[in-house]
Amino acid sequence: MLHFSKITAKSKDFHLIASGALAFKIHNKILKDEDFMKGAKVSRNLLPNNAVIKSDKSEAKVFFVIISDLDKMNASNLCSMIAKERAKGSYAVCQVIPMYYNEPSFKALKMLRQNFDEVIELNKLTLGGGKALMSTEQQHCIITDYSISMARIVRNVCVSDHVQVKDKEEKKGQIVYA
């Protein structure tokens, strides 16, 4: 299942999509973060993996997709939807948290790299000395913090770019008398 949320702030939509158990937990933590709730309207949907997100507007959008359990996912439908959105000028970032390394996950990762603007793959995390963190809970906490930070960056760039362009357009249309 795809967990799809649209966060609307300052008349700009930020789309958050999650697939997989860990991705869903991160998705929920992002939506509970106060930075995403300030003056925003959130709509949530649950879609089957083969569903296509219908869009009524042909404007550019920003997507942040988090995927865990990559080998269990049917990535082709998500990739075709993102490819259509990118053709409209949308920007899509994908964060992959690989749980398994096998042939289906490698193929899915290759497909994601071909259809997204950016694909960030989070492997086993290490700290300082090069030793992998032992506890999966520690890894999940760090991955969650990293994901929330990435989502903030992508959303803030999305909203601030839109506001700056809109302000410039409004200033061009105003006549200033001295």
N, C-alpha and C positions, 0 to 999 in steps of 0.2 A: 504494500500500500504506500501511496505517496501522501505525505502530510503537507498540504499546501496552505500557506498563509499570505495574505496581502496586507501590508502595513501601509496605510495612507497618511502622509504628513505633508503639510504645506503643498497640497495638491499634486504630490508626486508619489507614485506607487513603488514600493520595494517588495519584491516577491521572495518569500522564503520557502524552500521545498526541502523535505527530509524523507529519506528512505532508509529503513533499517531501525533496529531497536535502539542502539546508541544514538543514532542521528535524531530519532524522535525525542529522546531525553534532552539532547542539546537544543533541539527546536523549541521545546517547552521552556527551557531556561532562558533562551534568547527572548521569547515572548514575555517572560516575567521580568526581564531587565527593565529598569526604570527609564533608561535612555530611549528605548523603543516605545514606551507608553506615553511619553510627554506629547500631548497634543496630537495623538495618532488614533486612527480608527483601524481596528484589526478585524479582518474576516478570515475564517478558517474553514478549510474543506478537507475531506478525506477522499482520495481518488484511488481507484485500482491502478496498478502499474501500467496497464494498457490504455488508460484514459488519456484524453488530450485536453489540455486546459484551453477552454474557449475564450477568445478575447474579442471584444466588440470594437476595440479601437485599434488603429494601425500605428499607434505611437510607440516610440522606443521605451523599453522598460529595463529594469535592473533585476537580475535574478541571483540569488545566493542559494546554492544547492549543497546539502550535506548528505553524503551517502556512506553508510556502514553496511556490512554484510553484502558486499559488492557482487559476489558470485550468485546470490539468490535473486538478484534483481534483473528485470528485463530492461536493460539500459537503452535498447533501440528506440522505444517509443518516447522516452524522455529526451533522448538526443534529437529525434526528428522534430519534436516540439520546440526545443531550444534552437535548432537550426532555422526553423521558420521564424522564430522571434528575432534571431540575430539578423536575418535578412531584412527585417523592418528597422534595424539599427539598434536593437537591444544589446545589453551587455550582460554576460553570464559568467559567474565564477562558480566553480565546483570544488568542494573539499571532500576528499575521499579518505575514509578511515578503513584501510584494508584489514579484515579479520583473518582472511585466508589468502594464501598465495597458490593459485592453481590456474589452469588454462582458461576457464571461463572468466575469472576475475582479470587476467591479463588482457583478454580480448575486450572485455567491457571497459577497462581503463584506456585502451587504445582508442576505442570508439568515443569515449568522453573527451579525450585530448583533441580529437578531430572536430568536435562539435561545440566546445566551450571556448570562451576567450582565455580563461585561466583555469588550470586544474592543479590543485594543491593536494599532494599525497602525504598524509601523515603516517609515517612508519613508526616502528617502536621508538619510543622517546628515550633519549639519554640525557644525563645531566653531568656537566663538568668533566668528571673523570672518565667518561666514555662507557660507564656501566649502565646497562639498561635498567630502568626502574623495575623493581620486583613486583610490586603490587599493581594489579590491573586497575584497582580503584584509584591509585595515584596517577596512573596514566590517563584514566578517564577524566579526572579532575583537571589535569593540565590540558588535555584535548578540549574539554568544555570551555575553559578559560580562553584558550587560543581561538576557538570557534566564535565565542561571543565577541572577542576583540576584532576578529576579521569581519564579522557581520556589522559591527559598529562602523568600521572603516568604510566598508562598501556602501552602507546606508548613508552615512554622513557625506561622503563624496557625491552620492546620487542626489541628495536633497540640496546640498550647498551649490552644486553645479547648476541645478535647475533654478534655484532662487537667484543666483547671480545673473544668469541669462535673462530671466524675466525682469529683474530690476533694470538691466541695461536697456531692454526693449522699451520699458515704461519711460525711462529718462529720455530716450531718443524722441519719443512722441510728444514730450512736453516742451512748450515754448517758454523760455525764461526771459523775463524782462528785467533790465537793470535799472 
